[in-house]
Amino acid sequence: MLFSLRELVQWLGFATFELFLHLGALLVFSVLVALHMDLDKQTLEMSWWIVFSPLFAADGLSTYFTAIVSIRLYQEGEKRLAVLRLLWVLTVLSLKLVCEVLLCQKLAEQDQAHDLWFGLIVSPLFILLQLLMIRACRVN
């Protein structure tokens, strides 16, 4: 069962533009992961931080877009909606960013002695899924 775009926008709290922005970043990220894993290390030296850079850029652009939308909503008199949207999107983006940074750090420093365990890395995603579940139950 696939969700409609209207349902995704309603449940996730992102605008359609932001969803397509994150989908585009995920596409570029997937290509960079394939290049990083497939190419010879001597021909192209690419760190994991460069591979994850499209996801970081999408998070930054989405934060900027959310700030602009919240300011416009606040100026139009929708103060409660502006604050709620800003808090929700910043919470989702910060949890996503923490998971991305921890995963990138784990992949970049695999040879180091202080290994992060995967339960710690994906714990922000578990929190995010619980928040999305609560939000899905509240939305009509």
Summary of the structure (lengths in Angstrom):
residues: 140
radius of gyration: 17.5
end to end distance: 18.5
largest distance: 57.4
contacts: 353
relative contact order: 0.11
helix: 78%
strand: 0%
